[in-house]
Amino acid sequence: MPADFAKHTLTATYNDLAETRALVAANKGEIACIILEAIAGNMGCVAPKPGFLEGLRQLCNEEGIILIIDEVMTGFRVAFGGAQERYGVRGDLVCLGKIIGGGLPVGAFGGKREIMEKLSPEGGVYQAGTLSGNPLAMSAGIATLKLLKEEGFYARIEEKSAYFEKGMRQAATAAGVPTSLQRVGGMFCTYFQAEEVFNFADVKAETPKIFAKFFRTMLEEGINLAPSQYEAGFMSIAHSTADLDQTFEAAAKAFKAL
């Protein structure tokens, strides 16, 4: 990120509402927007503490700040209405990724009418993209939405995810390896430490190193995880109980190897 851009950006600690309020107070009238993942998926899987999102929404209302929620990971994954539906907090602008194209290259943002009216052709802010409205991606996206709206879809995802969480916890406990397995719906992450993670600073220095060993053993056993401690894992409706049981067998060996 260019320094000239970064100097106009303030960084607050995720799940620390008091720190965010202090930054806003120290920069009165200077902050245009607050941008965040409602569930932090770029440091594993970290859920918002009760009141955190609600507090940000209230703060933005009070100060005339735009709340931008990144739903690239959470959109359609933790609920049909994403994290906003799950937690009952609405953003002024929302970003969505390739899920709306059934996995094909596409992205979108949307929000309140008074903001969207600023964009061309109605407003003076120009935006365009080579793949905007691509027929193939849009057809795949429509097909995906139809699948997501099938009766019991999210209940099945929750059932598979809970089964996965239980199996992984049992494998870690049996091997005596301290872990904090964190999950929201079909999103999950295993931190190799006993302490729960609420923000990036909570991840202990040795945790990514332990993950690297775990990852390599799992790969040798035929299970390909996301290759970083800080990447969330995602449950798919296509995963079978047999797939998950195979994962538990591999995890038992990988935990024991640690």
C-alpha positions, -999 to 999 in steps of 0.1 A, spaced: 0 0 0 15 34 -10 25 55 20 6 85 6 -26 64 8 -19 48 41 -13 81 58 -50 89 53 -60 56 70 -64 49 107 -62 13 119 -83 2 149 -81 -32 167 -109 -55 157 -134 -61 186 -121 -30 204 -150 -5 203 -134 18 228 -103 22 207 -124 29 176 -144 55 195 -112 72 207 -98 74 171 -130 90 159 -130 114 188 -94 123 181 -102 130 144 -135 147 147 -152 154 114 -123 138 94 -133 102 91 -154 93 60 -160 57 66 -153 26 88 -145 -5 68 -144 -40 83 -152 -77 78 -181 -84 101 -165 -117 108 -128 -114 105 -118 -141 79 -83 -127 71 -69 -136 104 -85 -170 107 -121 -169 119 -128 -143 145 -164 -135 154 -175 -100 166 -180 -97 204 -216 -90 214 -222 -53 210 -192 -46 187 -210 -43 154 -240 -26 171 -216 -1 187 -199 6 153 -234 11 137 -244 36 165 -210 54 163 -214 59 125 -249 71 129 -238 96 156 -209 109 136 -222 108 100 -197 81 91 -204 55 64 -202 19 76 -188 -3 49 -191 -41 56 -169 -65 36 -190 -96 30 -167 -112 4 -162 -142 27 -194 -140 48 -218 -132 20 -242 -162 16 -219 -183 37 -230 -177 73 -266 -169 63 -285 -161 31 -283 -124 41 -247 -128 52 -232 -115 85 -256 -86 84 -286 -110 87 -268 -131 113 -260 -102 136 -288 -78 127 -266 -49 117 -268 -32 83 -240 -15 65 -243 17 44 -222 0 17 -216 -37 13 -189 -55 -8 -195 -90 -23 -171 -113 -42 -172 -142 -66 -200 -160 -47 -224 -139 -67 -210 -154 -98 -210 -190 -86 -172 -188 -81 -165 -170 -114 -145 -137 -115 -169 -110 -104 -174 -86 -76 -201 -61 -65 -209 -34 -40 -242 -19 -31 -258 2 -5 -282 30 4 -299 48 -23 -284 82 -15 -249 68 -19 -256 47 -50 -272 77 -67 -238 93 -67 -226 67 -92 -229 71 -130 -251 73 -149 -272 91 -123 -242 107 -105 -208 120 -112 -187 92 -98 -177 68 -127 -173 31 -121 -170 2 -145 -155 -32 -148 -145 -55 -177 -165 -84 -161 -195 -63 -149 -227 -81 -158 -208 -109 -176 -236 -133 -188 -218 -165 -178 -210 -153 -143 -245 -139 -138 -261 -171 -149 -238 -191 -126 -247 -167 -98 -284 -170 -103 -281 -208 -103 -261 -206 -70 -287 -184 -54 -314 -209 -63 -294 -237 -46 -288 -216 -15 -326 -209 -12 -335 -246 -12 -353 -257 20 -328 -267 47 -297 -257 29 -282 -237 58 -294 -262 84 -273 -289 65 -243 -266 64 -246 -260 101 -250 -297 108 -219 -306 88 -199 -277 104 -208 -287 139 -199 -323 132 -165 -311 118 -159 -289 149 -166 -318 173 -144 -342 154 -115 -318 152 -118 -310 189 -118 -346 198 -87 -353 177 -68 -324 193 -78 -334 228 -69 -370 223 -34 -359 212 -31 -334 241 -26 -305 217 -40 -271 230 -63 -256 203 -89 -229 200 -112 -240 172 -134 -210 163 -164 -213 140 -193 -192 128 -217 -212 106 -196 -227 78 -165 -206 85 -139 -220 108 -102 -219 119 -81 -238 144 -56 -218 164 -28 -238 180 -32 -223 214 -56 -227 243 -66 -190 244 -95 -178 223 -86 -152 196 -105 -119 195 -81 -99 174 -48 -103 155 -27 -95 186 -42 -125 204 -25 -149 181 7 -161 199 40 -160 179 45 -198 179 9 -206 167 16 -201 129 48 -222 132 28 -250 148 1 -247 121 28 -250 94 38 -284 107 2 -295 110 -6 -283 75 23 -304 60 12 -335 78 -24 -331 67 -12 -326 31 8 -358 33 -24 -375 45 -44 -362 15 -61 -333 32 -54 -299 15 -62 -271 40 -58 -234 33 -20 -229 36 -20 -202 62 -29 -199 99 -47 -167 90 -70 -181 63 -105 -192 72 -117 -226 62 -151 -231 46 -176 -260 48 -193 -270 15 -226 -286 10 -207 -311 -12 -186 -324 18 -199 -358 28 -197 -374 63 -171 -398 48 -150 -368 37 -151 -354 72 -143 -387 88 -113 -390 65 -102 -355 77 -105 -366 114 -83 -396 107 -57 -374 91 -60 -348 119 -55 -375 146 -21 -383 130 -12 -347 124 -20 -337 160 -1 -367 174 29 -357 152 30 -323 170 
